[in-house]
Amino acid sequence: MQKVLVMIIGAGGAGKSTVTRAICGMGGEAHSVVLPCDVHKSGRRMLETATYTVFLNGMAIAGNLKNGSDSISAMDGLRQIIELCWRSHDVVIVDTVRATHKLVRWIHDHPLRPAAVFVFLCPSLDVNLARLRERRRQRGIVEKELPPRTFWNVFTFRARARSVWKYARTHYRRQPVRFLEIADGTPEQTAKRIVEMLQELKDIDHETS
């Protein structure tokens, strides 16, 4: 099967990791590797321990099951993990809040010529804030309202996610590619739509092979 990259784009608290878990299930096997990574803007190399999680259904998460791709701090490390997952699995899911235009271009120009599925999770601001408050409550943080810095960061990351989504829609031209924008619905409903897209890509691959 052709390699596939699923990029789930959204702000913190948009539900990216929850959707990823709904797609893959809970029976994954986590692996950790130590990678030499470029540190953004510093010009230095550092070692980072990064995790990827693989599943019997042929899928892999570039990251761990709890925090997804946000568990990998260096973008260079994330790209290395994606390639590592592709060695043994066909479908790799990336759900980092730090998705960038550069990462979209890297997928587009990758020599493996992967198929791509871009998913933009864009709940309303009220829903986004409520999910973020609930996440903090589950971590034991009791507060009447979000701290100002956390509150304003939501706006920053929502704008960043929309920018990456618009960039992918405008500039990603290599086929096959699919785009899916989700504003509401349950994680299970979103996961079902993504799985349907993956099956569609698989069917196309079989027809052309």
C-alpha positions as a printed Julia matrix, in Angstrom:
209×3 Matrix{Float64}:
   0.0    0.0    0.0
   1.09   3.56  -0.64
   2.35   5.38   2.45
  -0.13   7.82   3.98
   0.29  10.81   6.28
  -2.72  12.01   8.28
  -2.15  15.5    9.65
  -4.71  16.58  12.25
  -4.53  20.37  12.6
  -6.01  22.36  15.47
  -5.34  24.51  18.51
  -4.7   23.11  21.96
  -7.94  21.73  23.31
  -9.42  21.23  19.83
  -9.55  17.46  20.35
  -6.67  16.27  18.15
  -5.28  13.58  20.44
  -8.78  12.38  21.31
  -9.58  11.9   17.63
  -6.25  10.12  17.11
  -7.08   7.66  19.88
 -10.55   7.14  18.41
  -8.95   6.22  15.07
  -6.29   3.87  16.41
  -7.83   2.4   19.54
  -6.06   1.81  22.84
  -3.99  -1.28  22.09
  -0.88   0.39  20.72
   2.71  -0.54  21.45
   4.97   2.39  22.34
   8.63   2.56  21.31
  11.21   5.16  22.32
  14.29   6.14  20.33
  17.05   8.67  20.88
  17.44  11.02  17.93
  19.98  13.72  17.03
  17.79  16.75  16.3
  18.28  20.25  14.97
  17.19  22.83  17.54
  15.03  25.48  15.91
  16.85  28.79  15.28
  19.78  27.85  17.51
  21.99  26.12  14.97
  22.73  23.39  17.53
  22.2   19.64  17.52
  20.79  17.89  20.55
  19.63  14.42  21.5
  15.92  13.92  22.08
  14.13  10.82  23.28
  11.05  10.54  21.08
   8.19   8.06  21.21
   6.09   6.52  18.47
   3.16   4.16  18.92
   2.27   1.36  16.5
  -0.91  -0.65  16.05
  -1.8   -4.0   14.5
  -4.14  -2.29  12.02
  -1.18  -0.84  10.12
  -1.35   2.61  11.72
   1.22   4.46  13.77
   1.19   7.65  15.81
   4.21   9.92  15.6
   4.17  10.39  19.35
   2.64   8.73  22.37
  -0.97   7.7   22.96
  -1.67  10.32  25.64
  -0.28  13.5   24.08
   0.14  12.49  20.46
   2.79  14.27  18.42
   3.08  17.06  20.99
   5.2   14.63  23.02
   7.98  15.26  20.46
   9.47  18.71  21.06
  11.77  19.13  18.02
  10.2   19.34  14.57
  13.28  17.68  13.11
  12.68  14.8   15.51
   9.05  14.62  14.4
  10.07  14.27  10.76
  12.55  11.51  11.68
   9.84   9.68  13.61
   7.43   9.88  10.67
  10.03   8.26   8.41
  10.81   5.64  11.05
   7.12   4.73  11.31
   6.8    4.45   7.52
   9.43   1.71   7.52
   6.97  -0.72   9.11
   3.54   0.91   8.88
   1.54   2.39   6.03
  -0.44   5.11   7.83
   1.19   7.64  10.15
  -0.83  10.15  12.16
   0.59  13.55  13.17
  -1.45  15.74  15.51
   0.97  18.35  16.83
  -0.24  21.8   17.83
   3.01  23.1   16.32
   2.2   22.11  12.72
   3.82  24.49  10.23
   3.84  25.44   6.57
   7.3   23.87   6.4
   5.95  20.52   7.56
   3.26  20.66   4.85
   5.94  21.34   2.22
   8.08  18.5    3.58
   5.22  16.04   3.14
   4.47  17.4   -0.34
   8.07  17.0   -1.49
   8.88  13.73   0.27
  10.51  11.17  -2.08
   8.14   8.41  -0.94
   5.29  10.42  -2.5
   2.84   9.65   0.3
  -0.88  10.16   0.07
  -2.04  12.87   2.48
  -5.13  13.53   4.55
  -5.37  16.97   6.16
  -7.96  17.3    8.92
  -8.77  20.7   10.44
 -10.51  20.6   13.82
 -12.1   24.01  14.41
 -14.63  23.93  17.26
 -16.18  27.19  18.39
 -14.14  29.34  20.75
 -16.47  28.54  23.65
 -16.09  24.8   23.07
 -12.33  25.15  22.68
 -12.03  27.03  25.97
 -14.33  24.6   27.79
 -12.24  21.63  26.65
  -9.06  23.34  27.75
 -10.52  24.1   31.19
 -11.65  20.48  31.53
  -8.19  19.24  30.56
  -6.63  21.43  33.25
  -9.22  20.29  35.8
  -8.31  16.66  35.11
  -4.7   17.55  35.85
  -5.78  18.87  39.25
  -5.67  22.58  38.39
  -8.6   24.24  40.18
  -9.33  27.77  38.97
 -12.32  30.04  38.36
 -10.99  31.11  34.98
  -8.04  30.45  32.71
  -4.86  32.44  33.39
  -4.55  35.4   30.97
  -1.53  33.93  29.19
  -3.26  30.58  28.64
  -6.43  32.36  27.49
  -4.65  34.47  24.88
  -2.54  31.53  23.74
  -5.78  29.88  22.6
  -6.29  32.71  20.09
  -2.69  32.48  18.93
  -2.84  28.74  18.3
  -6.29  28.92  16.69
  -4.92  31.49  14.23
  -1.83  29.39  13.63
  -3.86  26.25  12.96
  -6.1   28.06  10.49
  -3.03  29.46   8.74
  -1.54  25.97   8.29
  -4.9   24.65   7.07
  -5.27  27.44   4.51
  -1.69  26.91   3.38
  -2.28  23.2    2.83
  -5.53  23.85   0.95
  -3.82  26.42  -1.28
  -0.4   24.88  -1.9
  -0.67  21.09  -1.52
  -1.15  19.84  -5.06
   0.32  16.34  -5.15
  -2.27  13.61  -5.47
  -3.79  11.75  -3.81
  -4.79  14.21  -1.12
  -7.95  14.71   0.9
  -9.11  17.64   3.04
 -11.6   17.47   5.89
 -12.8   20.39   8.04
 -14.67  19.52  11.25
 -16.39  22.14  13.4
 -18.56  19.88  15.56
 -19.49  16.27  16.22
 -18.01  13.64  18.48
 -14.44  12.33  18.23
 -15.89   8.97  17.14
 -17.8   10.62  14.29
 -14.69  12.48  13.16
 -12.6    9.31  13.39
 -15.14   7.44  11.27
 -14.92  10.05   8.51
 -11.13   9.9    8.53
 -11.14   6.09   8.37
 -13.55   6.3    5.42
 -11.1    8.6    3.62
  -8.25   6.2    4.33
 -10.28   3.32   2.9
 -11.0    5.42  -0.19
  -7.28   6.06  -0.67
  -6.58   2.36  -0.18
  -9.13   1.45  -2.83
  -7.58   3.92  -5.28
  -4.14   2.46  -4.59
  -5.38  -1.06  -5.34
  -7.0    0.1   -8.59
  -3.79   1.71  -9.84
  -1.33  -0.98  -8.69
